[in-house]
Amino acid sequence: MSTSGRTTSIQIWLAAIAAVLACAVLPAASDADPSIGDLNSQLSQQQSRQHSLSASIGQLSHNISALDGQISLVRSREASVRSDLERDRNQLTRIRSQLAHERHLFAVLKARLARARTILARQLVSDYERDKPDLIGVVLDARGFNDLLEQIDFLKRAQGQTQSIIKITQTDKTAADNAQHRLSGLEATKVRVANAAATRVRALAGMNALLQSKQTALARARSAQQVTLDASRAKGAHLKTAIARAQAAQAAAARAAAAQPQAPSNSSSGPAPATGGPPLGPSGGWAIPYSIVLCETGGTNVPPNYATASGYYAIVSAAWKQYGGSGPAAYLAPKSEQDAVARRIWAAVGPKAWVCAGIVGIH
């Protein structure tokens, strides 16, 4: 074998090794590492979850703010109720004083009534046991006119005293009855005021307990969701780092593959070169340079990421519709349609339509 033939064979062999290594670093070709499409899908899921958690936390914060307003209202009512309670206590103090006065008055009236009844009873017994004076007998028994006048005056005073005792007894009984009625009314008022105050206290305590319980539950839920959101953000940051590293590795592999010399298509001095994917350019099965495809999607039909890019060429949904793609996203269309749309984008915009073009050195 000539020196030139051996050199060509070595070049072909090195190209095959480089192509195999380029395929080895692609996430799509590795069973251990996820592809860029998988990473983008996971990142999109995390970002969707973060959006949902942020909305939920915002709603919880709104509910807690509304609850703070309710607590402030209850506290203002608490001040009013405490003022009412203080007024009720003062009223109870006055009622107790009135009750003490009425009880004392009632006791005095009962004693007076008892004495009046005793005097009246004695008077009645005395009148019953003593013979009723006869006016004719008084006149006949009188020792002169002056004695007669004295006897008549005595009889009048005795009758008047009896009537007075009867009247006093009736008055004392009426006063005692009135005092008993007032005493009963004051006792009822005391019970009513005490019950009203107790009801207010129980209502206030129950309202405060309910609001505190609701506030604690909302704060606990918000704290738990915040922890979940922080964890999701951390995972999203990790996924972005992994995507950046995978894209950088793919770009490096693509540059290495592009730097290898191409073997002659009609060479008979060695085996055909191995490839890590279809060759570059539209004629090799891809509508744009394969190194860009490797960097963008790894040559797989990826689902939409957080930027809505999907398909073999990572075409965002807006560009997909603008350049004639059917359906809502590129990954849902067959590869032939994705090739056609990618060609139209390449013809209209060029490499700058793909971020990876600058990474792999195509401008």
GIHU-V707861 format. One record per residue. N is the residue number from 1. RES is the residue in one letter. PHI is phi in whole degrees, 0 to 359 (none if undefined). BURIAL is 1 if it has 24 or more other ideal C-beta (glycine too) atoms within 12 Angstrom, else 0. Layout:
n->N res->RES phi->PHI burial->BURIAL
n->N res->RES phi->PHI burial->BURIAL
This chain:
n->1 res->M phi->none burial->0
n->2 res->S phi->288 burial->0
n->3 res->T phi->297 burial->0
n->4 res->S phi->294 burial->0
n->5 res->G phi->293 burial->0
n->6 res->R phi->296 burial->0
n->7 res->T phi->298 burial->0
n->8 res->T phi->296 burial->1
n->9 res->S phi->295 burial->1
n->10 res->I phi->297 burial->0
n->11 res->Q phi->297 burial->1
n->12 res->I phi->296 burial->1
n->13 res->W phi->296 burial->0
n->14 res->L phi->297 burial->0
n->15 res->A phi->297 burial->1
n->16 res->A phi->295 burial->1
n->17 res->I phi->299 burial->0
n->18 res->A phi->298 burial->1
n->19 res->A phi->295 burial->1
n->20 res->V phi->296 burial->0
n->21 res->L phi->296 burial->0
n->22 res->A phi->298 burial->1
n->23 res->C phi->291 burial->1
n->24 res->A phi->292 burial->0
n->25 res->V phi->274 burial->1
n->26 res->L phi->281 burial->1
n->27 res->P phi->300 burial->1
n->28 res->A phi->293 burial->1
n->29 res->A phi->263 burial->1
n->30 res->S phi->250 burial->0
n->31 res->D phi->281 burial->0
n->32 res->A phi->273 burial->0
n->33 res->D phi->251 burial->0
n->34 res->P phi->287 burial->1
n->35 res->S phi->285 burial->1
n->36 res->I phi->298 burial->1
n->37 res->G phi->299 burial->1
n->38 res->D phi->297 burial->1
n->39 res->L phi->297 burial->1
n->40 res->N phi->296 burial->1
n->41 res->S phi->295 burial->1
n->42 res->Q phi->297 burial->1
n->43 res->L phi->297 burial->1
n->44 res->S phi->298 burial->1
n->45 res->Q phi->296 burial->0
n->46 res->Q phi->296 burial->1
n->47 res->Q phi->293 burial->1
n->48 res->S phi->296 burial->0
n->49 res->R phi->295 burial->0
n->50 res->Q phi->297 burial->1
n->51 res->H phi->298 burial->0
n->52 res->S phi->296 burial->0
n->53 res->L phi->295 burial->1
n->54 res->S phi->298 burial->0
n->55 res->A phi->296 burial->0
n->56 res->S phi->295 burial->0
n->57 res->I phi->296 burial->1
n->58 res->G phi->298 burial->0
n->59 res->Q phi->294 burial->0
n->60 res->L phi->297 burial->1
n->61 res->S phi->298 burial->0
n->62 res->H phi->298 burial->0
n->63 res->N phi->296 burial->0
n->64 res->I phi->294 burial->1
n->65 res->S phi->297 burial->0
n->66 res->A phi->297 burial->0
n->67 res->L phi->293 burial->1
n->68 res->D phi->300 burial->0
n->69 res->G phi->296 burial->0
n->70 res->Q phi->294 burial->0
n->71 res->I phi->296 burial->1
n->72 res->S phi->298 burial->0
n->73 res->L phi->296 burial->0
n->74 res->V phi->295 burial->1
n->75 res->R phi->295 burial->0
n->76 res->S phi->294 burial->0
n->77 res->R phi->293 burial->0
n->78 res->E phi->299 burial->0
n->79 res->A phi->298 burial->0
n->80 res->S phi->295 burial->0
n->81 res->V phi->294 burial->1
n->82 res->R phi->297 burial->0
n->83 res->S phi->296 burial->0
n->84 res->D phi->296 burial->0
n->85 res->L phi->296 burial->1
n->86 res->E phi->296 burial->0
n->87 res->R phi->296 burial->0
n->88 res->D phi->295 burial->1
n->89 res->R phi->298 burial->0
n->90 res->N phi->298 burial->0
n->91 res->Q phi->294 burial->0
n->92 res->L phi->296 burial->1
n->93 res->T phi->298 burial->0
n->94 res->R phi->295 burial->0
n->95 res->I phi->296 burial->1
n->96 res->R phi->299 burial->0
n->97 res->S phi->297 burial->0
n->98 res->Q phi->295 burial->0
n->99 res->L phi->298 burial->1
n->100 res->A phi->298 burial->0
n->101 res->H phi->296 burial->0
n->102 res->E phi->293 burial->1
n->103 res->R phi->296 burial->0
n->104 res->H phi->296 burial->0
n->105 res->L phi->297 burial->0
n->106 res->F phi->297 burial->1
n->107 res->A phi->296 burial->0
n->108 res->V phi->298 burial->0
n->109 res->L phi->296 burial->1
n->110 res->K phi->296 burial->0
n->111 res->A phi->294 burial->0
n->112 res->R phi->299 burial->1
n->113 res->L phi->297 burial->1
n->114 res->A phi->297 burial->0
n->115 res->R phi->296 burial->0
n->116 res->A phi->298 burial->1
n->117 res->R phi->293 burial->0
n->118 res->T phi->295 burial->0
n->119 res->I phi->297 burial->0
n->120 res->L phi->297 burial->1
n->121 res->A phi->297 burial->0
n->122 res->R phi->298 burial->0
n->123 res->Q phi->298 burial->1
n->124 res->L phi->295 burial->0
n->125 res->V phi->296 burial->0
n->126 res->S phi->297 burial->0
n->127 res->D phi->296 burial->0
n->128 res->Y phi->290 burial->0
n->129 res->E phi->285 burial->0
n->130 res->R phi->274 burial->0
n->131 res->D phi->296 burial->0
n->132 res->K phi->292 burial->0
n->133 res->P phi->296 burial->0
n->134 res->D phi->256 burial->0
n->135 res->L phi->301 burial->0
n->136 res->I phi->293 burial->0
n->137 res->G phi->293 burial->0
n->138 res->V phi->297 burial->0
n->139 res->V phi->292 burial->0
n->140 res->L phi->290 burial->0
n->141 res->D phi->276 burial->0
n->142 res->A phi->292 burial->0
n->143 res->R phi->262 burial->0
n->144 res->G phi->105 burial->0
n->145 res->F phi->290 burial->0
n->146 res->N phi->296 burial->0
n->147 res->D phi->295 burial->0
n->148 res->L phi->296 burial->0
n->149 res->L phi->296 burial->0
n->150 res->E phi->296 burial->0
n->151 res->Q phi->296 burial->1
n->152 res->I phi->295 burial->0
n->153 res->D phi->298 burial->0
n->154 res->F phi->297 burial->0
n->155 res->L phi->298 burial->1
n->156 res->K phi->296 burial->0
n->157 res->R phi->293 burial->0
n->158 res->A phi->296 burial->0
n->159 res->Q phi->294 burial->0
n->160 res->G phi->295 burial->0
n->161 res->Q phi->297 burial->0
n->162 res->T phi->298 burial->1
n->163 res->Q phi->297 burial->0
n->164 res->S phi->296 burial->0
n->165 res->I phi->297 burial->1
n->166 res->I phi->297 burial->0
n->167 res->K phi->294 burial->0
n->168 res->I phi->299 burial->1
n->169 res->T phi->298 burial->1
n->170 res->Q phi->297 burial->0
n->171 res->T phi->296 burial->0
n->172 res->D phi->296 burial->1
n->173 res->K phi->295 burial->0
n->174 res->T phi->298 burial->0
n->175 res->A phi->297 burial->1
n->176 res->A phi->295 burial->1
n->177 res->D phi->297 burial->0
n->178 res->N phi->297 burial->0
n->179 res->A phi->297 burial->1
n->180 res->Q phi->297 burial->0
n->181 res->H phi->295 burial->0
n->182 res->R phi->296 burial->0
n->183 res->L phi->297 burial->1
n->184 res->S phi->296 burial->0
n->185 res->G phi->296 burial->0
n->186 res->L phi->294 burial->1
n->187 res->E phi->298 burial->0
n->188 res->A phi->295 burial->0
n->189 res->T phi->297 burial->0
n->190 res->K phi->300 burial->1
n->191 res->V phi->296 burial->0
n->192 res->R phi->297 burial->0
n->193 res->V phi->296 burial->1
n->194 res->A phi->297 burial->0
n->195 res->N phi->294 burial->0
n->196 res->A phi->297 burial->0
n->197 res->A phi->296 burial->1
n->198 res->A phi->296 burial->0
n->199 res->T phi->296 burial->0
n->200 res->R phi->299 burial->1
n->201 res->V phi->297 burial->0
n->202 res->R phi->295 burial->0
n->203 res->A phi->296 burial->0
n->204 res->L phi->295 burial->1
n->205 res->A phi->297 burial->0
n->206 res->G phi->296 burial->0
n->207 res->M phi->295 burial->0
n->208 res->N phi->297 burial->0
n->209 res->A phi->297 burial->0
n->210 res->L phi->296 burial->0
n->211 res->L phi->294 burial->1
n->212 res->Q phi->297 burial->0
n->213 res->S phi->295 burial->0
n->214 res->K phi->297 burial->0
n->215 res->Q phi->296 burial->1
n->216 res->T phi->296 burial->0
n->217 res->A phi->295 burial->0
n->218 res->L phi->295 burial->1
n->219 res->A phi->296 burial->0
n->220 res->R phi->295 burial->0
n->221 res->A phi->295 burial->0
n->222 res->R phi->296 burial->1
n->223 res->S phi->297 burial->0
n->224 res->A phi->295 burial->0
n->225 res->Q phi->291 burial->1
n->226 res->Q phi->294 burial->0
n->227 res->V phi->298 burial->0
n->228 res->T phi->296 burial->0
n->229 res->L phi->295 burial->1
n->230 res->D phi->298 burial->0
n->231 res->A phi->295 burial->0
n->232 res->S phi->295 burial->1
n->233 res->R phi->295 burial->0
n->234 res->A phi->297 burial->0
n->235 res->K phi->294 burial->0
n->236 res->G phi->298 burial->1
n->237 res->A phi->297 burial->0
n->238 res->H phi->296 burial->0
n->239 res->L phi->295 burial->1
n->240 res->K phi->298 burial->1
n->241 res->T phi->297 burial->0
n->242 res->A phi->296 burial->1
n->243 res->I phi->296 burial->1
n->244 res->A phi->299 burial->0
n->245 res->R phi->294 burial->0
n->246 res->A phi->295 burial->1
n->247 res->Q phi->295 burial->1
n->248 res->A phi->295 burial->0
n->249 res->A phi->294 burial->1
n->250 res->Q phi->296 burial->1
n->251 res->A phi->297 burial->1
n->252 res->A phi->296 burial->1
n->253 res->A phi->295 burial->1
n->254 res->A phi->294 burial->1
n->255 res->R phi->296 burial->1
n->256 res->A phi->294 burial->1
n->257 res->A phi->292 burial->1
n->258 res->A phi->290 burial->1
n->259 res->A phi->281 burial->0
n->260 res->Q phi->285 burial->1
n->261 res->P phi->292 burial->0
n->262 res->Q phi->278 burial->0
n->263 res->A phi->282 burial->1
n->264 res->P phi->301 burial->0
n->265 res->S phi->290 burial->0
n->266 res->N phi->250 burial->0
n->267 res->S phi->289 burial->0
n->268 res->S phi->247 burial->0
n->269 res->S phi->267 burial->0
n->270 res->G phi->192 burial->1
n->271 res->P phi->287 burial->0
n->272 res->A phi->294 burial->0
n->273 res->P phi->291 burial->1
n->274 res->A phi->282 burial->1
n->275 res->T phi->233 burial->1
n->276 res->G phi->267 burial->1
n->277 res->G phi->165 burial->1
n->278 res->P phi->299 burial->1
n->279 res->P phi->294 burial->1
n->280 res->L phi->292 burial->1
n->281 res->G phi->90 burial->0
n->282 res->P phi->301 burial->0
n->283 res->S phi->289 burial->0
n->284 res->G phi->263 burial->0
n->285 res->G phi->101 burial->0
n->286 res->W phi->233 burial->1
n->287 res->A phi->279 burial->1
n->288 res->I phi->227 burial->1
n->289 res->P phi->308 burial->1
n->290 res->Y phi->295 burial->1
n->291 res->S phi->297 burial->1
n->292 res->I phi->290 burial->1
n->293 res->V phi->299 burial->1
n->294 res->L phi->302 burial->1
n->295 res->C phi->291 burial->1
n->296 res->E phi->282 burial->1
n->297 res->T phi->228 burial->1
n->298 res->G phi->73 burial->1
n->299 res->G phi->78 burial->1
n->300 res->T phi->243 burial->1
n->301 res->N phi->274 burial->1
n->302 res->V phi->275 burial->1
n->303 res->P phi->286 burial->1
n->304 res->P phi->299 burial->1
n->305 res->N phi->263 burial->1
n->306 res->Y phi->298 burial->1
n->307 res->A phi->264 burial->0
n->308 res->T phi->72 burial->1
n->309 res->A phi->281 burial->1
n->310 res->S phi->206 burial->1
n->311 res->G phi->85 burial->1
n->312 res->Y phi->292 burial->1
n->313 res->Y phi->250 burial->1
n->314 res->A phi->53 burial->1
n->315 res->I phi->268 burial->1
n->316 res->V phi->290 burial->1
n->317 res->S phi->299 burial->1
n->318 res->A phi->296 burial->0
n->319 res->A phi->292 burial->1
n->320 res->W phi->301 burial->1
n->321 res->K phi->288 burial->0
n->322 res->Q phi->297 burial->0
n->323 res->Y phi->257 burial->1
n->324 res->G phi->92 burial->0
n->325 res->G phi->286 burial->1
n->326 res->S phi->265 burial->0
n->327 res->G phi->82 burial->0
n->328 res->P phi->284 burial->0
n->329 res->A phi->210 burial->1
n->330 res->A phi->293 burial->1
n->331 res->Y phi->295 burial->1
n->332 res->L phi->276 burial->0
n->333 res->A phi->264 burial->1
n->334 res->P phi->295 burial->0
n->335 res->K phi->297 burial->1
n->336 res->S phi->298 burial->0
n->337 res->E phi->290 burial->1
n->338 res->Q phi->298 burial->1
n->339 res->D phi->300 burial->1
n->340 res->A phi->295 burial->1
n->341 res->V phi->294 burial->1
n->342 res->A phi->297 burial->1
n->343 res->R phi->298 burial->1
n->344 res->R phi->295 burial->1
n->345 res->I phi->294 burial->1
n->346 res->W phi->297 burial->1
n->347 res->A phi->291 burial->0
n->348 res->A phi->273 burial->0
n->349 res->V phi->247 burial->0
n->350 res->G phi->87 burial->0
n->351 res->P phi->299 burial->1
n->352 res->K phi->295 burial->0
n->353 res->A phi->288 burial->1
n->354 res->W phi->240 burial->1
n->355 res->V phi->297 burial->0
n->356 res->C phi->292 burial->1
n->357 res->A phi->300 burial->1
n->358 res->G phi->292 burial->0
n->359 res->I phi->294 burial->1
n->360 res->V phi->272 burial->1
n->361 res->G phi->87 burial->0
n->362 res->I phi->254 burial->1
n->363 res->H phi->237 burial->0
